[in-house]
């Protein structure tokens, strides 16, 4: 059974879904004001692996990742662009430019994640498409006494919610003492946070009972998650830096509104650092996903770097680690190439029903699942793949040319591909063009999206295109596996 470290309780807990066989999961997505860097890729990849493992274990996963498409950062970017273009920010120009900026960078985010081999969420709600629901939600909080309007804005009254601080393990006195001086005189106290923000001239805004304005950042996720997944759902995830104040505020809003527990399990991934400092745009120490792929070509190298650390731990990025992963991957790929050639020469694509490696495969599978069941211990799971490679090379070294040897090698290669697929690794062969590999991953992601949307003709067309490229795909319960002929 799967055990998850729950940030809320600070301990590993057995995962018990609300609905048998189903997982309802919400992950905080991007604020779309710039191109994504590899720190964003880590968070998206961590929850892609978590999602894949639940699917591997037979769960139906309703995976939701939101988009913040109206925010101070987006508006500020729009202002800078208008000024650079010599245009006036008055009138509707800023509103239009803000929408343009958000769409542009969301398109980039989608495209980069496809290249990185990360699938789209099942549902991707946008903040601007849920404004009416947010206004109703805020109105309910006011009626219940948890929020108060002030000069066109609305604030959550932290003092009225006794559980505030339970996720970050802080009490309000400590937080109040540490709170910076707040210039907003409309707040009753510094810890109170905005649910609705009064519009500034020219900014994107919507009509509300409190005047023209826009939602605060925190309210977006509380509203969109409960709208799609219900007032109580299984897993809420995001980066470690979101625990406070974002997720703390989400809990306060949602539980004050519904009167019941918000998310049962809180999962947070560690941050990506450079020289011990958090990778961020503000520090200027970031590498974009596009720049990484331009330099190294292969997404698996960065993924394996991430997998070598537990998802809750920080990862300090460096070129030396990437080169180390290149050597590690080559060991896997070389064995898979040999196994593939052996399968072709033996005129068999899969092992017989029972072969010499049955016990080995069973043992490896148990080790792999045991590692992943233990709060997604990917370093240990990855080591099982390398153990399978070692076993395969030992069989290759045996002089006997009988079917047992051939079947064992093929069985081990199939185990490696299956386990790697759970971890979101493509493990394409060394001879394949790296750009072609990214294109293949993108087509497979597009096909999967088309199938989910019941666009079957589009999905079939993509499959035909892959076949013409010499790519064989296999749809399994754990996802789509591909091989280049």
N, C-alpha and C positions, 0 to 999 in steps of 0.2 A: 504494500500500500504506500501511497505517496505521502511524504511528510514535507511540510512547508514551514520555513521560518516566518512567523507572523510578527511583523513590526509592532503591531498593537499589543501583543502579550510578551514580546521579546523572548520567545521560545519556539522550538519546532513543534508543530502540531500535525496530527494525522488529518489529511484532507478529507473532509466529508461534504460532498456537494449538497446544495439545498434540494436539487432535483436529481434523482438517481440517473447516472449516465450522462449528465449534462454539466457543463461548466459555463457560467456567465462571468465574463471577465472584461474589465474596463481599464484601459491604460491611457495615461495622459500623453497626448500627442504634441505636435509642433505648434509654436507660434510662428506664423509664416511671414517673416520680415527679412530673411536673408537665406543664403544657400546653406544646406546642412553640413556640419562637420562630422568627423568620425566619432566624436563623443555622442552625437545624436544617433549615429549608426549603432553604437554599443547598446543603448537603451532599447532601440527598436529590435535589434538582433536578440537580446536577452529574452524579450517577451515573445519573439517568434519561436525561439527554442522551447520555451515553456509551453506555448500553444501547441507546437509539434509533438511534444512529449505527451501531453494530455490526449491528443488525437491518436498517438501510437498506442496508448493504453485503452483506447476504445471510447473515449468521451466525445460527445458532440459539443464543440466549443463555439459559443457565441462570443466572438472577439470584437470588442469595440475600442476604437482609438479615435479621439476627437481632434478637431482642428480649431485653434484659436485664430480667427481671421479678422478680428477687430481688437486692437490693443494699442497702448501708448507707443510701443516699439514700432508697430506697423505705421501708425500715424506719423511718428517722427521721421521714419524712412521716406514716407510720401512727401512730407514737407521739404526734406533735403533734396529729393529728386525734382520737385517743382522749382525750387530755388536754382538748382543747377541748370534747369531748362529755361530759366528766366521767366517763369510763369507766376501769375498771381495765385496765392493760396486762398484768396477770398472766394465767396460764392460756393458753387458746387464742385469747383476744381479739386479741392482737397479730398472731398468724399469720393470722387471718381478715381483719383490717383490712389487712394487707400485701397479701394477694391482691386485696382489693377496690380498693385504691389502684392497683395495677399494672394491673388490668383496666380501670378507669375511664380512666386516662391513655393506655393503649394504644388504647382506643376513640376517644378524642379525637384522638390522633396519626393514626389511620387516616382519620377524618372530615376532618381539616384537610388532609391530603395529597390526598385526593380533590378537595376544593374547589380546591386549588392545581394540579390537573391532573396529579398524579404517580401513576403506576400502581402497584398493589401488586406486591411481588416474586413470582417464581415459587414460591419456598419461603421461609417465614418461621418459622424455628425459635425456640422459646422456651427460655430457660435451664432453667426448672423442669421441662420435658418431656424433658430429656436428662441428668438427674442420674446415672442408672445408668451411662451411657456415660462420664461424667466420672470417676466413682469407678474404673471399670476403667482408664481412661487414666492416672489418678494412680498407681494400683497398679503399672502397667507402668513408669512413670518411677522409682518406688522400686526395683523389681527391677533396672532398668538402671543404678542408682546415680546418677541425676540428681536425686533428691528424697529428703527425709528427714522422717519424722514427728517431732513434738515437742509433747508435752502436748496431744494431741487435734487439733492442726493439722498440716498438711503443707506444706513449703516446697520451692521449686525451688532447687537449689544452683548458683548462677550460675557459680562457679569451675569446675564440671565441664563446662560448655559453652564450648568455645574460641571459637566464633563470636559470642559475645555482644557486641553493640554494632555489628554490621555494617550494620544499617539506619540507625541514628542517627549512625553514623560516630564513635563514642566508644569509648575503650578502658576496661577495667574499673578501671584505676588512677585515671583521671580521674574516672570516675563514683563510685568509692569515696571519693575525696577530696572530691567535691562532695555526697555523700549526707548528708542530714540525720540527726541522731542519732535512732535508732529505739528506741522504748520497748519493743519486743517482744524480750525477752531470750531467747526460744526460737530466734531466728535465729542461724545461724553467723556471718553478716555482714550489714550493712545492705542490700546489693543483693538478697539473696535475697527472693523474693516468695511470697505465699501461694497454694497450689493448693487447699487445703481449710482452711476457717476453723472453729475450734471454736465451737460454738453458745453464745451468751449466753442467760441465762434468758428464756424467753418468745418468743425469736426463731424465725422459720421455720427448720426444720432437717430433716435426713434422716439415717437411720442409715448408718454406714460402718464399715470395719474399724478406723478411728482414733477412733471415737466419733461422737456426734451433731454435725452441723455443716452447712455449706453451701459451695458452690464459691467460689473466688476469682474475681474479674472476668475476669482474663486467660485462665483455662483454658476458659471458656465458648466463646470464638470458635475456639480451636484444635480443640476437640472437635467442635463443630457444623459447622465448615467441612470438616474432613476426613471426617466422617461422610457428608455430602451430596455433596461434590465430589471426594473422594479425597485421598490423601496429598500429591499434587502437582496443583495446578490453575493456571489462567491468571492471574487478576487478583484482588488483594486491595486494597480501597479503604477510605477513611475520611478524616476531617479531619486537617489538618496537626498538630493538637495530640495526635493518637493515636500518632505515630511512636514517641515514648518517653514512658512505658515500655510502653504497651499492646501495640503491634505488635512492638516488640523482644522482649517477653516471649512473645508468640504464636509468633514464629519459634523461640525457644529451646525452648519446650515441644514444638512440633510436630516439629521436626527431630530433637530428642533422642529423641522417641518413635518416629518412623518411620525415621530414618536417611537420609532423602532430602530434597531441596529442597521447601520448603513452597509458596509462591506464586512464579510466574515474574516477575510484574510487580506492583509496588506503586505505586498511584496515590493521591495525597493532594490534597484541595482546600484552597485558602487559606481563612482565617477571615473572618468578617464583623466589621467593627469599627465603632465609633461614636466619632468624634473621636480616632481612632488607637488606641483600646482595644478589646480583644476583647469582642464582645457575649456576655454571660453572665448567668445568673440571680444569681450571687454578687455581681456588681458592680451589679446592678439597672439596667443600661443596655440592657435588651432590649425588643423589641416582639414580641408574640405574632403568630402567623399570623392568628388570628382578628381581632386589633385592626387589623392591616394591611388585611385584606379589608373590615373595617367602614369604615375610613377611605377607602380608595382603590377598593374594589369589584373591581378588575381584577387578577388574578394576573399577567397578561402584563407589567404595569409593573415588578414586582419581578424577574420572569424576565429581562426585557430589561436591567435594571440589572446583573444577574449576568452575562449574556452579553457585556456590554461590557467585562468584564475577563476575562483568561484564568483558567481554573478553578484554577490553582495560585497565583494572585495574591490578595492580600487585597482586599476590597471595603469601602470606607468608606461606610456608609449615611447618607443624608440626604434630606430632603424635596425639595430642589432637583433632585437626580438623578432622583427619581421623576417630577416634573413634566416634566423634560426628556424622559423616556421616553414620557410621555403624548403630547407633541407629535410625537415620532418615530413612535409607533404610528399616530397619526391620519393621517400621510402615507401609510402603507401601506394603512390601512383605506379611506381616501377613494378611492385608486386601485382597490382591489378592488371597492368599491361600483360604481364607474363601469364596470369590466370586466363585472361581473355584469349590470348593466342592459343593457349592449351585447349580451351573450350572449343575454339574453331577447328583446331587440328583433330580433336576427338569427335567433331561433328555433334557436340552436345552443348546446349545452352544452360543446362541446370543439372545438378547432381541427381543421382537415382534416389529412390525413396529412402533407402538406408545405406549409409556409407561409413567408411572408417572414421570419419571426423564427427559423427553424431554426438558423442559424449563431449568432445571439445566445443562444438557449437553450442550445445546446451549449457555448458559451464560458462562460456563467454557471454551468452545471452543473459544468464542469471547475474553475472557480475555487472554487466552494463545496466540492467534494470535496477539492481541494488544501488548502484551509484546514483542514478537519476532519481530513484525514489527518495533518496536521502537529500532532500532540498536541492535537487538539480545539481549534483556534484559533477560538473562537466570535466574538471581536470581528471577525475578518476575514470569517468566514462570514456574520455579520449584515450586514456592509457590502455583501456580494454581493446580499442581498435588497433593500437600498436602491438598489443599482445597477439591479436589475430594475425597481423602481418608477420610477426616472428614465427608463429606456428606454420603459416603458409610457406615461408621461406625454407623452413625445415623440411616440409614435404617436398618442395621443389628440389632440395638437395639429395633426396633419396633416389637411388639409381633405378629402382623398380619403376617400370612404365605401365603398370597395371591400372585397371579402372578405379581401384580404391584410392590410389594416389591422385588420379585426375579428379575424381568426385570430391575428395577432401579439399583440394585446392580451389575448385569451383565453389564449393559450399562456403569456404572461408571468405572468398572474395564477395559472395552474395551477402554474407553477414556484415562485412565491412561497409558495403554500399548501403545496406539497410540502416545500420547504426549511424553512418555518416549523414544519411538523409534526415534522420531524427534531429541531428545537430545542425541541419541546414547547410551542410557542406556538399558541393557538387562533385569534387574529386574527379574532374575531367582529366583525361589522360595527358601526359606531358607533351604529346605531339599536336594537340589541338591549339588553334590560334586563340589567344586570350580574348581578343575582341569578339570572336565568334562565340566563345563560351558565354560572355555577357549577353550577347544577342539571344542565344538559346534560352538562358535563364529568364530573360524578359518575355520571350514568346510563351514559355511555359506558364509564367505568372499571368499573362494576358489570357491564355486559354482557360486557366482555372477560374479567373474572374468571369469570363464569358459563360462558362458552365454554371457557375453559381447564379448568374443572372438569367439562366435558361436561354441563352443565345447560342443554341446548339450548332447552327450553321457556321457561325463565326468560329466556334471552338473546333469544328471539323476542318475548316479552312486552315486554321493555325496548325493543326496536326498534320495536314497534308504538306504544308510548307516545311515543317520540321522533318518529315520523311524525305522530302526532296533534298534537304540539307544533309541527309545521311544520319539523322538522329532517330534513335529508337526510344520511345517513351513507354513507361509501364505505370499505370495507375494502381497504386496499392492503398490499403487502408491507412498507411502512414504518410501518404503523399505520392507525388509523381517522381519516379526515378528515370533518369535519362542516360543514354550512352551514345557516343559517337562511333559510327562504324569505321 
